[in-house]
Amino acid sequence: MAKEKYNLAIIGTKDQILGFKALGMTAVNANNADEAKAKLFELVAENIDLGDGETRKKYAIIFMLEEYMAPLTKDDYKKLNKEALPAVVPIPGVKGTEGFGLTRIKRMVEQAVGSDIFG
């Protein structure tokens, strides 16, 4: 059996994600945060059948616009972090970064270490 490769996906507005399709990524259009969240969980749930009853996640990394990730709740993150893959990575939109990615990393490090090491 041929070895299946992991895929990459991006979730965002049509005009912001179209170019990523040319790179071979799965481009998923979402018009708002609620729609993006639903599509994110659909992508996370996708698996590839490896045969002999074995499966693995289809996507290694799912990129998502910061503005769509900001409304995700702690419970959403718990569901997303149950398994190592896929990694969900925030990316800035056309307006530039809103600082969400750095804020999220800061919170995760603070939770793991017990203090704010970024000052």
C-alpha positions as CSV (number, residue, x, y, z in Angstrom):
1,M,0.0,0.0,0.0
2,A,1.3,3.5,-0.9
3,K,2.2,5.6,2.1
4,E,-0.5,8.3,2.6
5,K,0.8,11.9,3.1
6,Y,-0.6,14.3,5.6
7,N,-2.4,17.3,4.2
8,L,-2.5,20.9,5.1
9,A,-5.7,23.1,5.3
10,I,-6.5,26.7,5.7
11,I,-9.8,28.3,6.9
12,G,-10.7,31.9,6.0
13,T,-12.5,34.1,3.7
14,K,-12.5,33.2,0.0
15,D,-10.3,36.1,-1.1
16,Q,-7.7,35.5,1.7
17,I,-7.3,31.7,1.1
18,L,-7.5,31.3,-2.6
19,G,-3.8,31.6,-3.2
20,F,-3.1,28.7,-0.7
21,K,-5.0,26.4,-2.9
22,A,-2.3,26.7,-5.6
23,L,0.2,25.4,-3.0
24,G,-1.8,22.2,-2.7
25,M,-3.5,23.1,0.6
26,T,-7.2,22.4,1.2
27,A,-8.8,25.8,1.2
28,V,-12.0,26.1,3.2
29,N,-14.1,29.2,2.9
30,A,-15.8,30.6,6.0
31,N,-17.7,33.8,6.2
32,N,-17.7,34.2,9.9
33,A,-16.3,32.8,13.1
34,D,-19.2,30.4,13.8
35,E,-18.9,28.9,10.3
36,A,-15.1,28.7,10.6
37,K,-15.5,26.9,14.0
38,A,-17.9,24.3,12.5
39,K,-15.6,23.7,9.5
40,L,-12.5,23.5,11.8
41,F,-14.1,20.6,13.8
42,E,-15.1,18.9,10.5
43,L,-11.5,19.0,9.3
44,V,-10.2,17.8,12.7
45,A,-12.5,14.8,12.5
46,E,-11.4,13.7,9.1
47,N,-9.3,10.5,9.0
48,I,-7.5,8.4,6.4
49,D,-8.1,4.7,6.2
50,L,-4.7,3.0,6.3
51,G,-6.2,-0.5,5.9
52,D,-6.3,-3.4,8.4
53,G,-8.6,-1.3,10.6
54,E,-6.1,1.5,11.2
55,T,-6.7,5.2,10.6
56,R,-4.9,8.4,11.2
57,K,-5.7,12.1,11.0
58,K,-5.9,13.5,7.4
59,Y,-4.5,16.9,8.3
60,A,-1.2,17.6,10.1
61,I,-1.7,21.4,10.2
62,I,-4.8,23.5,9.9
63,F,-4.2,27.2,9.5
64,M,-7.0,29.6,10.5
65,L,-7.4,33.3,10.4
66,E,-6.8,34.9,13.9
67,E,-10.1,36.7,13.8
68,Y,-11.9,33.3,13.5
69,M,-9.9,31.7,16.2
70,A,-10.3,34.4,18.9
71,P,-13.9,33.4,19.8
72,L,-12.9,29.7,20.5
73,T,-13.7,28.7,24.1
74,K,-11.6,26.7,26.6
75,D,-13.8,23.7,25.9
76,D,-13.1,24.1,22.2
77,Y,-9.4,24.0,22.9
78,K,-9.7,21.0,25.1
79,K,-11.4,19.1,22.2
80,L,-8.8,20.3,19.8
81,N,-5.9,19.3,22.0
82,K,-7.1,15.7,22.7
83,E,-4.7,14.4,20.1
84,A,-1.3,15.7,18.8
85,L,-2.6,16.2,15.3
86,P,-3.8,18.3,13.7
87,A,-2.0,21.4,14.9
88,V,-4.3,24.4,14.6
89,V,-2.2,27.5,13.8
90,P,-3.6,31.1,13.8
91,I,-2.5,33.3,10.9
92,P,-3.0,37.1,10.5
93,G,-5.6,38.4,8.1
94,V,-5.2,41.2,5.5
95,K,-5.4,43.8,8.3
96,G,-2.3,42.3,9.9
97,T,-1.9,40.6,13.2
98,E,-4.2,41.3,16.1
99,G,-1.8,39.7,18.6
100,F,-4.0,36.7,19.1
101,G,-1.3,34.1,18.4
102,L,1.2,35.7,20.8
103,T,-1.5,36.1,23.5
104,R,-2.5,32.5,23.1
105,I,1.1,31.2,23.4
106,K,1.7,33.5,26.4
107,R,-1.4,32.0,28.1
108,M,-0.3,28.4,27.4
109,V,3.2,29.0,28.6
110,E,1.9,30.7,31.8
111,Q,-0.4,27.8,32.4
112,A,2.5,25.3,31.9
113,V,5.1,27.1,33.9
114,G,2.9,28.8,36.5
115,S,4.0,32.4,35.8
116,D,4.3,35.0,33.1
117,I,7.8,34.6,31.7
118,F,7.2,37.0,28.9
119,G,6.9,39.9,31.3
